Amino acid sequence: MPTAAGLPSGAHQYDPTELRPGDCIDPLPDGALVTVVPCDRPHVAEFATTYVLPDGPYPGMDDMQRLAEVGCTPRMRLVEAKKYEVIVSGLVPPEEDWPRYRTIYCLAIAVDQGPSLVGRVIM
């Protein structure tokens, strides 16, 4: 497991392609790597699954976010007691990677988009 200097104890950085269902993420990524933290610590999101968009022209970032929500929601089972604490979204491919990469990485993200989740939110 790759780690980077300066990460909290137990945290590791990965390429999104290495995420496993149930990985907890903090903070939300703004670059190529995702920081995975132990789920018993405060975190902002949990990874659930992936799905691949069909071939076609790039839909644009706004539509891509809508496609993430619409496509990820039926693929995720949220813990009942926590379903109002999260929104369903995803890490989406940027236009420069389209059409080579069409995978959306489905996430349950804290409503306040801060590290307010503790424990698992995905069943």
DRENTORKOL-3810 file (N, C-alpha, C; in nm, 4 decimals):
REM DRENTORKOL-3810
@n.u->0.0835; n.v->-0.1187; n.w->0.0000; ca.u->0.0000; ca.v->0.0000; ca.w->0.0000; c.u->0.0879; c.v->0.1250; c.w->0.0000
@n.u->0.0745; n.v->0.2101; n.w->-0.0985; ca.u->0.1550; ca.v->0.3312; ca.w->-0.1001; c.u->0.1072; c.v->0.4303; c.w->0.0050
@n.u->0.2014; n.v->0.4981; n.w->0.0668; ca.u->0.1669; ca.v->0.6038; ca.w->0.1615; c.u->0.2480; c.v->0.7268; c.w->0.1263
@n.u->0.2035; n.v->0.8394; n.w->0.1745; ca.u->0.2752; ca.v->0.9639; ca.w->0.1506; c.u->0.3110; c.v->1.0264; c.w->0.2842
@n.u->0.4245; n.v->1.0928; n.w->0.2877; ca.u->0.4672; ca.v->1.1596; ca.w->0.4095; c.u->0.3641; c.v->1.2637; c.w->0.4500
@n.u->0.3450; n.v->1.2791; n.w->0.5789; ca.u->0.2529; ca.v->1.3794; ca.w->0.6292; c.u->0.1093; c.v->1.3336; c.w->0.6426
@n.u->0.0796; n.v->1.2101; n.w->0.6065; ca.u->-0.0569; ca.v->1.1588; ca.w->0.6217; c.u->-0.0789; c.v->1.1149; c.w->0.7655
@n.u->-0.2027; n.v->1.1266; n.w->0.8146; ca.u->-0.2320; ca.v->1.0776; ca.w->0.9493; c.u->-0.2075; c.v->0.9270; c.w->0.9588
@n.u->-0.1860; n.v->0.8803; n.w->1.0787; ca.u->-0.1644; ca.v->0.7376; ca.w->1.1019; c.u->-0.2799; c.v->0.6560; c.w->1.0442
@n.u->-0.2468; n.v->0.5521; n.w->0.9714; ca.u->-0.3484; ca.v->0.4641; ca.w->0.9136; c.u->-0.4021; c.v->0.5098; c.w->0.7795
@n.u->-0.3631; n.v->0.6294; n.w->0.7341; ca.u->-0.4116; ca.v->0.6815; ca.w->0.6054; c.u->-0.3158; c.v->0.6405; c.w->0.4935
@n.u->-0.3717; n.v->0.6178; n.w->0.3751; ca.u->-0.2933; ca.v->0.5802; ca.w->0.2578; c.u->-0.3496; c.v->0.6523; c.w->0.1365
@n.u->-0.2649; n.v->0.6778; n.w->0.0389; ca.u->-0.3111; ca.v->0.7402; ca.w->-0.0851; c.u->-0.3090; c.v->0.6392; c.w->-0.1982
@n.u->-0.4135; n.v->0.6450; n.w->-0.2800; ca.u->-0.4305; ca.v->0.5515; ca.w->-0.3897; c.u->-0.4783; c.v->0.6251; c.w->-0.5135
@n.u->-0.4550; n.v->0.5642; n.w->-0.6269; ca.u->-0.5217; ca.v->0.6033; ca.w->-0.7493; c.u->-0.6667; c.v->0.5560; c.w->-0.7342
@n.u->-0.7654; n.v->0.6296; n.w->-0.7842; ca.u->-0.9052; ca.v->0.5850; ca.w->-0.7697; c.u->-0.9302; c.v->0.4431; c.w->-0.8208
@n.u->-0.8525; n.v->0.3975; n.w->-0.9182; ca.u->-0.8733; ca.v->0.2622; ca.w->-0.9702; c.u->-0.8425; c.v->0.1546; c.w->-0.8666
@n.u->-0.7745; n.v->0.1919; n.w->-0.7580; ca.u->-0.7388; ca.v->0.0964; ca.w->-0.6528; c.u->-0.8379; c.v->0.0957; c.w->-0.5365
@n.u->-0.9392; n.v->0.1819; n.w->-0.5410; ca.u->-1.0366; ca.v->0.1865; ca.w->-0.4320; c.u->-1.1133; c.v->0.0556; c.w->-0.4227
@n.u->-1.1491; n.v->0.0197; n.w->-0.2997; ca.u->-1.2310; ca.v->-0.0991; ca.w->-0.2748; c.u->-1.3596; c.v->-0.0548; c.w->-0.2068
@n.u->-1.4710; n.v->-0.1216; n.w->-0.2348; ca.u->-1.5963; ca.v->-0.0851; ca.w->-0.1676; c.u->-1.5766; c.v->-0.0809; c.w->-0.0162
@n.u->-1.6268; n.v->0.0273; n.w->0.0426; ca.u->-1.6131; ca.v->0.0457; ca.w->0.1866; c.u->-1.4949; c.v->0.1313; c.w->0.2268
@n.u->-1.4080; n.v->0.1700; n.w->0.1312; ca.u->-1.2974; ca.v->0.2591; ca.w->0.1645; c.u->-1.3529; c.v->0.3958; c.w->0.2024
@n.u->-1.3034; n.v->0.4493; n.w->0.3144; ca.u->-1.3456; ca.v->0.5819; ca.w->0.3603; c.u->-1.2413; c.v->0.6842; c.w->0.3170
@n.u->-1.2891; n.v->0.8008; n.w->0.2758; ca.u->-1.2056; ca.v->0.9006; ca.w->0.2099; c.u->-1.2109; c.v->1.0322; c.w->0.2861
@n.u->-1.0938; n.v->1.0922; n.w->0.3057; ca.u->-1.0861; ca.v->1.2260; ca.w->0.3635; c.u->-0.9491; c.v->1.2841; c.w->0.3314
@n.u->-0.9467; n.v->1.4004; n.w->0.2701; ca.u->-1.0552; ca.v->1.4839; ca.w->0.2198; c.u->-1.1010; c.v->1.4356; c.w->0.0822
@n.u->-1.2007; n.v->1.5067; n.w->0.0261; ca.u->-1.2383; ca.v->1.4783; ca.w->-0.1123; c.u->-1.1176; c.v->1.5093; c.w->-0.2001
@n.u->-1.0889; n.v->1.4248; n.w->-0.2962; ca.u->-0.9688; ca.v->1.4463; ca.w->-0.3777; c.u->-0.9827; c.v->1.5672; c.w->-0.4694
@n.u->-0.8699; n.v->1.6375; n.w->-0.4866; ca.u->-0.8675; ca.v->1.7467; ca.w->-0.5835; c.u->-0.7571; c.v->1.7234; c.w->-0.6865
@n.u->-0.7018; n.v->1.6045; n.w->-0.6833; ca.u->-0.5971; ca.v->1.5688; ca.w->-0.7782; c.u->-0.6104; c.v->1.4233; c.w->-0.8176
@n.u->-0.4983; n.v->1.3642; n.w->-0.8519; ca.u->-0.4993; ca.v->1.2279; ca.w->-0.9037; c.u->-0.5115; c.v->1.1215; c.w->-0.7957
@n.u->-0.4758; n.v->1.1538; n.w->-0.6702; ca.u->-0.4775; ca.v->1.0536; ca.w->-0.5640; c.u->-0.5923; c.v->1.0753; c.w->-0.4669
@n.u->-0.6390; n.v->0.9645; n.w->-0.4098; ca.u->-0.7461; ca.v->0.9659; ca.w->-0.3104; c.u->-0.6851; c.v->0.9207; c.w->-0.1780
@n.u->-0.7131; n.v->0.9948; n.w->-0.0697; ca.u->-0.6633; ca.v->0.9562; ca.w->0.0622; c.u->-0.7675; c.v->0.8718; c.w->0.1326
@n.u->-0.7306; n.v->0.7475; n.w->0.1630; ca.u->-0.8187; ca.v->0.6537; ca.w->0.2327; c.u->-0.7782; c.v->0.6522; c.w->0.3795
@n.u->-0.8787; n.v->0.6683; n.w->0.4663; ca.u->-0.8561; ca.v->0.6719; ca.w->0.6110; c.u->-0.9376; c.v->0.5618; c.w->0.6776
@n.u->-0.9012; n.v->0.5232; n.w->0.7999; ca.u->-0.9845; ca.v->0.4263; ca.w->0.8719; c.u->-1.1257; c.v->0.4819; c.w->0.8913
@n.u->-1.2262; n.v->0.3983; n.w->0.8712; ca.u->-1.3653; ca.v->0.4442; ca.w->0.8773; c.u->-1.4100; c.v->0.4826; c.w->1.0179
@n.u->-1.3354; n.v->0.4411; n.w->1.1210; ca.u->-1.3738; ca.v->0.4791; ca.w->1.2566; c.u->-1.3249; c.v->0.6193; c.w->1.2924
@n.u->-1.2583; n.v->0.6863; n.w->1.1978; ca.u->-1.2159; ca.v->0.8256; ca.w->1.2150; c.u->-1.3058; c.v->0.9144; c.w->1.1295
@n.u->-1.3191; n.v->1.0418; n.w->1.1667; ca.u->-1.4019; ca.v->1.1314; ca.w->1.0847; c.u->-1.3525; c.v->1.1338; c.w->0.9393
@n.u->-1.4484; n.v->1.1266; n.w->0.8481; ca.u->-1.4166; ca.v->1.1289; ca.w->0.7056; c.u->-1.5311; c.v->1.1945; c.w->0.6294
@n.u->-1.5048; n.v->1.2306; n.w->0.5045; ca.u->-1.6026; ca.v->1.3046; ca.w->0.4250; c.u->-1.6814; c.v->1.2162; c.w->0.3288
@n.u->-1.6283; n.v->1.0979; n.w->0.2946; ca.u->-1.6966; ca.v->1.0154; ca.w->0.1948; c.u->-1.6601; c.v->0.8685; c.w->0.2116
@n.u->-1.7441; n.v->0.7835; n.w->0.1499; ca.u->-1.7164; ca.v->0.6400; ca.w->0.1451; c.u->-1.7393; c.v->0.5919; c.w->0.0020
@n.u->-1.6452; n.v->0.5133; n.w->-0.0468; ca.u->-1.6535; ca.v->0.4589; ca.w->-0.1819; c.u->-1.7440; c.v->0.3367; c.w->-0.1825
@n.u->-1.8313; n.v->0.3281; n.w->-0.2844; ca.u->-1.9246; ca.v->0.2155; ca.w->-0.2932; c.u->-1.8942; c.v->0.1232; c.w->-0.4108
@n.u->-1.8913; n.v->0.1789; n.w->-0.5303; ca.u->-1.8782; ca.v->0.0953; ca.w->-0.6499; c.u->-1.8406; c.v->0.1837; c.w->-0.7685
@n.u->-1.8318; n.v->0.1226; n.w->-0.8846; ca.u->-1.8061; ca.v->0.1970; ca.w->-1.0082; c.u->-1.9104; c.v->0.1590; c.w->-1.1122
@n.u->-1.9208; n.v->0.2406; n.w->-1.2120; ca.u->-1.9921; ca.v->0.2003; ca.w->-1.3330; c.u->-1.9360; c.v->0.2776; c.w->-1.4510
@n.u->-1.9497; n.v->0.2189; n.w->-1.5673; ca.u->-1.8911; ca.v->0.2750; ca.w->-1.6886; c.u->-2.0014; c.v->0.3364; c.w->-1.7739
@n.u->-1.9781; n.v->0.4604; n.w->-1.8132; ca.u->-2.0733; ca.v->0.5295; ca.w->-1.9002; c.u->-2.0619; c.v->0.4760; c.w->-2.0427
@n.u->-2.1711; n.v->0.4821; n.w->-2.1182; ca.u->-2.1670; ca.v->0.4327; ca.w->-2.2563; c.u->-2.0817; c.v->0.5234; c.w->-2.3451
@n.u->-2.0416; n.v->0.4681; n.w->-2.4590; ca.u->-1.9695; ca.v->0.5471; ca.w->-2.5590; c.u->-2.0551; c.v->0.6653; c.w->-2.6020
@n.u->-1.9892; n.v->0.7685; n.w->-2.6494; ca.u->-2.0588; ca.v->0.8861; ca.w->-2.6995; c.u->-1.9763; c.v->1.0093; c.w->-2.6706
@n.u->-2.0267; n.v->1.1264; n.w->-2.7102; ca.u->-1.9538; ca.v->1.2504; ca.w->-2.6842; c.u->-1.9520; c.v->1.2818; c.w->-2.5343
@n.u->-1.8501; n.v->1.3565; n.w->-2.4914; ca.u->-1.8403; ca.v->1.3965; ca.w->-2.3503; c.u->-1.9636; c.v->1.4785; c.w->-2.3136
@n.u->-2.0318; n.v->1.4423; n.w->-2.2038; ca.u->-2.1570; ca.v->1.5103; ca.w->-2.1706; c.u->-2.1403; c.v->1.6465; c.w->-2.1039
@n.u->-2.0197; n.v->1.6866; n.w->-2.0673; ca.u->-1.9996; ca.v->1.8110; ca.w->-1.9942; c.u->-2.0007; c.v->1.7832; c.w->-1.8447
@n.u->-1.9318; n.v->1.8681; n.w->-1.7679; ca.u->-1.9156; ca.v->1.8422; ca.w->-1.6249; c.u->-2.0476; c.v->1.8462; c.w->-1.5490
@n.u->-2.1365; n.v->1.9408; n.w->-1.5793; ca.u->-2.2654; ca.v->1.9458; ca.w->-1.5087; c.u->-2.3454; c.v->1.8181; c.w->-1.5322
@n.u->-2.3555; n.v->1.7760; n.w->-1.6572; ca.u->-2.4275; ca.v->1.6521; ca.w->-1.6866; c.u->-2.3553; c.v->1.5311; c.w->-1.6294
@n.u->-2.2230; n.v->1.5371; n.w->-1.6243; ca.u->-2.1465; ca.v->1.4262; ca.w->-1.5682; c.u->-2.1812; c.v->1.4076; c.w->-1.4200
@n.u->-2.1941; n.v->1.5167; n.w->-1.3465; ca.u->-2.2318; ca.v->1.5069; ca.w->-1.2048; c.u->-2.3734; c.v->1.4509; c.w->-1.1906
@n.u->-2.4636; n.v->1.4919; n.w->-1.2788; ca.u->-2.6001; ca.v->1.4381; ca.w->-1.2759; c.u->-2.5983; c.v->1.2891; c.w->-1.3075
@n.u->-2.5193; n.v->1.2492; n.w->-1.4060; ca.u->-2.5074; ca.v->1.1075; ca.w->-1.4404; c.u->-2.4504; c.v->1.0272; c.w->-1.3236
@n.u->-2.3585; n.v->1.0871; n.w->-1.2487; ca.u->-2.3024; ca.v->1.0191; ca.w->-1.1315; c.u->-2.4119; c.v->0.9926; c.w->-1.0290
@n.u->-2.4922; n.v->1.0944; n.w->-0.9996; ca.u->-2.5995; ca.v->1.0770; ca.w->-0.9009; c.u->-2.7028; c.v->0.9750; c.w->-0.9484
@n.u->-2.7474; n.v->0.9900; n.w->-1.0723; ca.u->-2.8507; ca.v->0.9006; ca.w->-1.1261; c.u->-2.7987; c.v->0.7574; c.w->-1.1396
@n.u->-2.6749; n.v->0.7414; n.w->-1.1816; ca.u->-2.6195; ca.v->0.6083; ca.w->-1.2009; c.u->-2.5738; c.v->0.5408; c.w->-1.0733
@n.u->-2.5265; n.v->0.6193; n.w->-0.9769; ca.u->-2.4746; ca.v->0.5607; ca.w->-0.8525; c.u->-2.5850; c.v->0.5247; c.w->-0.7539
@n.u->-2.6901; n.v->0.6042; n.w->-0.7466; ca.u->-2.7937; ca.v->0.5825; ca.w->-0.6449; c.u->-2.8483; c.v->0.4403; c.w->-0.6450
@n.u->-2.8893; n.v->0.3827; n.w->-0.7585; ca.u->-2.9435; ca.v->0.2468; ca.w->-0.7527; c.u->-2.8376; c.v->0.1396; c.w->-0.7254
@n.u->-2.7113; n.v->0.1752; n.w->-0.7352; ca.u->-2.6034; ca.v->0.0786; ca.w->-0.7130; c.u->-2.5547; c.v->0.0781; c.w->-0.5681
@n.u->-2.6111; n.v->0.1649; n.w->-0.4840; ca.u->-2.5627; ca.v->0.1799; ca.w->-0.3465; c.u->-2.6715; c.v->0.1441; c.w->-0.2462
@n.u->-2.6315; n.v->0.0748; n.w->-0.1409; ca.u->-2.7214; ca.v->0.0472; ca.w->-0.0283; c.u->-2.6655; c.v->0.1199; c.w->0.0928
@n.u->-2.7369; n.v->0.2241; n.w->0.1341; ca.u->-2.6921; ca.v->0.3048; ca.w->0.2468; c.u->-2.7442; c.v->0.2473; c.w->0.3777
@n.u->-2.6637; n.v->0.2626; n.w->0.4831; ca.u->-2.7078; ca.v->0.2265; ca.w->0.6170; c.u->-2.8274; c.v->0.3159; c.w->0.6499
@n.u->-2.9397; n.v->0.2564; n.w->0.6854; ca.u->-3.0651; ca.v->0.3301; ca.w->0.7077; c.u->-3.0464; c.v->0.4491; c.w->0.8020
@n.u->-2.9783; n.v->0.4289; n.w->0.9127; ca.u->-2.9632; ca.v->0.5344; ca.w->1.0130; c.u->-2.8773; c.v->0.6505; c.w->0.9636
@n.u->-2.8038; n.v->0.6323; n.w->0.8546; ca.u->-2.7131; ca.v->0.7373; ca.w->0.8071; c.u->-2.7513; c.v->0.7942; c.w->0.6715
@n.u->-2.8615; n.v->0.7467; n.w->0.6120; ca.u->-2.8913; ca.v->0.7876; ca.w->0.4745; c.u->-2.9207; c.v->0.9364; c.w->0.4596
@n.u->-2.9601; n.v->1.0049; n.w->0.5673; ca.u->-2.9867; ca.v->1.1485; ca.w->0.5580; c.u->-2.8618; c.v->1.2317; c.w->0.5855
@n.u->-2.7511; n.v->1.1652; n.w->0.6182; ca.u->-2.6254; ca.v->1.2346; ca.w->0.6439; c.u->-2.5408; c.v->1.2482; c.w->0.5180
@n.u->-2.5834; n.v->1.1841; n.w->0.4084; ca.u->-2.4991; ca.v->1.1805; ca.w->0.2882; c.u->-2.5774; c.v->1.2161; c.w->0.1620
@n.u->-2.5029; n.v->1.2559; n.w->0.0619; ca.u->-2.5544; ca.v->1.2697; ca.w->-0.0737; c.u->-2.4786; c.v->1.1685; c.w->-0.1600
@n.u->-2.5393; n.v->1.1256; n.w->-0.2669; ca.u->-2.4750; ca.v->1.0315; ca.w->-0.3582; c.u->-2.4162; c.v->1.1108; c.w->-0.4741
@n.u->-2.2891; n.v->1.0881; n.w->-0.4988; ca.u->-2.2207; ca.v->1.1555; ca.w->-0.6085; c.u->-2.1078; c.v->1.0642; c.w->-0.6547
@n.u->-2.0109; n.v->1.1197; n.w->-0.7220; ca.u->-1.9017; ca.v->1.0354; ca.w->-0.7675; c.u->-1.7835; c.v->1.1133; c.w->-0.8197
@n.u->-1.6726; n.v->1.0429; n.w->-0.8296; ca.u->-1.5560; ca.v->1.0960; ca.w->-0.8991; c.u->-1.5782; c.v->1.0651; c.w->-1.0462
@n.u->-1.5733; n.v->1.1686; n.w->-1.1281; ca.u->-1.6073; ca.v->1.1528; ca.w->-1.2697; c.u->-1.4856; c.v->1.1814; c.w->-1.3570
@n.u->-1.4812; n.v->1.1229; n.w->-1.4763; ca.u->-1.3670; ca.v->1.1479; ca.w->-1.5647; c.u->-1.3718; c.v->1.2891; c.w->-1.6224
@n.u->-1.2566; n.v->1.3568; n.w->-1.6268; ca.u->-1.2534; ca.v->1.4890; ca.w->-1.6897; c.u->-1.2578; c.v->1.4764; c.w->-1.8420
@n.u->-1.2912; n.v->1.5855; n.w->-1.9058; ca.u->-1.3061; ca.v->1.5844; ca.w->-2.0517; c.u->-1.1789; c.v->1.5391; c.w->-2.1228
@n.u->-1.0630; n.v->1.5776; n.w->-2.0694; ca.u->-0.9381; ca.v->1.5415; ca.w->-2.1379; c.u->-0.9107; c.v->1.3908; c.w->-2.1355
@n.u->-0.9749; n.v->1.3175; n.w->-2.0462; ca.u->-0.9577; ca.v->1.1719; ca.w->-2.0405; c.u->-1.0652; c.v->1.0961; c.w->-2.1183
@n.u->-1.1642; n.v->1.1691; n.w->-2.1701; ca.u->-1.2755; ca.v->1.1077; ca.w->-2.2428; c.u->-1.2332; c.v->1.0844; c.w->-2.3865
@n.u->-1.2681; n.v->0.9812; n.w->-2.4550; ca.u->-1.3524; ca.v->0.8685; ca.w->-2.4167; c.u->-1.2738; c.v->0.7498; c.w->-2.3610
@n.u->-1.1419; n.v->0.7666; n.w->-2.3463; ca.u->-1.0605; ca.v->0.6540; ca.w->-2.2977; c.u->-1.1047; c.v->0.6073; c.w->-2.1598
@n.u->-1.1346; n.v->0.7015; n.w->-2.0713; ca.u->-1.1810; ca.v->0.6665; ca.w->-1.9367; c.u->-1.3242; c.v->0.7145; c.w->-1.9206
@n.u->-1.4162; n.v->0.6222; n.w->-1.8961; ca.u->-1.5583; ca.v->0.6557; ca.w->-1.8826; c.u->-1.6152; c.v->0.6049; c.w->-1.7500
@n.u->-1.5273; n.v->0.5737; n.w->-1.6544; ca.u->-1.5703; ca.v->0.5157; ca.w->-1.5274; c.u->-1.6039; c.v->0.6235; c.w->-1.4258
@n.u->-1.7176; n.v->0.6061; n.w->-1.3599; ca.u->-1.7565; ca.v->0.6904; ca.w->-1.2470; c.u->-1.7350; c.v->0.6091; c.w->-1.1202
@n.u->-1.6725; n.v->0.6707; n.w->-1.0202; ca.u->-1.6473; ca.v->0.6086; ca.w->-0.8902; c.u->-1.7512; c.v->0.6628; c.w->-0.7929
@n.u->-1.8457; n.v->0.5777; n.w->-0.7549; ca.u->-1.9614; ca.v->0.6189; ca.w->-0.6749; c.u->-1.9241; c.v->0.6390; c.w->-0.5284
@n.u->-1.9643; n.v->0.7545; n.w->-0.4743; ca.u->-1.9344; ca.v->0.7899; ca.w->-0.3363; c.u->-2.0605; c.v->0.8314; c.w->-0.2619
@n.u->-2.0626; n.v->0.8018; n.w->-0.1325; ca.u->-2.1580; ca.v->0.8633; ca.w->-0.0404; c.u->-2.0788; c.v->0.9736; c.w->0.0291
@n.u->-2.1213; n.v->1.0986; n.w->0.0113; ca.u->-2.0467; ca.v->1.2147; ca.w->0.0604; c.u->-2.1272; c.v->1.2826; c.w->0.1703
@n.u->-2.0590; n.v->1.3225; n.w->0.2778; ca.u->-2.1251; ca.v->1.3934; ca.w->0.3874; c.u->-2.1983; c.v->1.5151; c.w->0.3322
@n.u->-2.3210; n.v->1.5359; n.w->0.3789; ca.u->-2.4032; ca.v->1.6472; ca.w->0.3313; c.u->-2.3286; c.v->1.7794; c.w->0.3444
@n.u->-2.2578; n.v->1.7992; n.w->0.4561; ca.u->-2.1859; ca.v->1.9254; ca.w->0.4771; c.u->-2.0499; c.v->1.9271; c.w->0.4069
@n.u->-2.0144; n.v->1.8191; n.w->0.3389; ca.u->-1.8890; ca.v->1.8017; ca.w->0.2663; c.u->-1.7664; c.v->1.8224; c.w->0.3548
@n.u->-1.7853; n.v->1.8028; n.w->0.4863; ca.u->-1.6746; ca.v->1.8066; ca.w->0.5809; c.u->-1.6562; c.v->1.6695; c.w->0.6423
@n.u->-1.5500; n.v->1.6515; n.w->0.7209; ca.u->-1.5229; ca.v->1.5202; ca.w->0.7802; c.u->-1.6157; c.v->1.4899; c.w->0.8979
@n.u->-1.7442; n.v->1.4737; n.w->0.8680; ca.u->-1.8437; ca.v->1.4552; ca.w->0.9738; c.u->-1.8950; c.v->1.3126; c.w->0.9848
@n.u->-1.8534; n.v->1.2240; n.w->0.8941; ca.u->-1.8988; ca.v->1.0851; ca.w->0.9003; c.u->-1.8032; c.v->1.0044; c.w->0.9879
@n.u->-1.8585; n.v->0.9175; n.w->1.0696; ca.u->-1.7784; ca.v->0.8242; ca.w->1.1486; c.u->-1.8455; c.v->0.6884; c.w->1.1353
@n.u->-1.7682; n.v->0.5873; n.w->1.0993; ca.u->-1.8251; ca.v->0.4557; ca.w->1.0754; c.u->-1.8697; c.v->0.4420; c.w->0.9311
@n.u->-1.9193; n.v->0.3247; n.w->0.8989; ca.u->-1.9604; ca.v->0.2932; ca.w->0.7621; c.u->-2.0981; c.v->0.3513; c.w->0.7314
@n.u->-2.1161; n.v->0.3976; n.w->0.6083; ca.u->-2.2472; ca.v->0.4447; ca.w->0.5626; c.u->-2.3012; c.v->0.3577; c.w->0.4494
@n.u->-2.2160; n.v->0.2724; n.w->0.3928; ca.u->-2.2551; ca.v->0.1812; ca.w->0.2854; c.u->-2.2673; c.v->0.0409; c.w->0.3431
@n.u->-2.3758; n.v->-0.0296; n.w->0.3058; ca.u->-2.3910; ca.v->-0.1682; ca.w->0.3514; c.u->-2.3215; c.v->-0.2608; c.w->0.2545
END
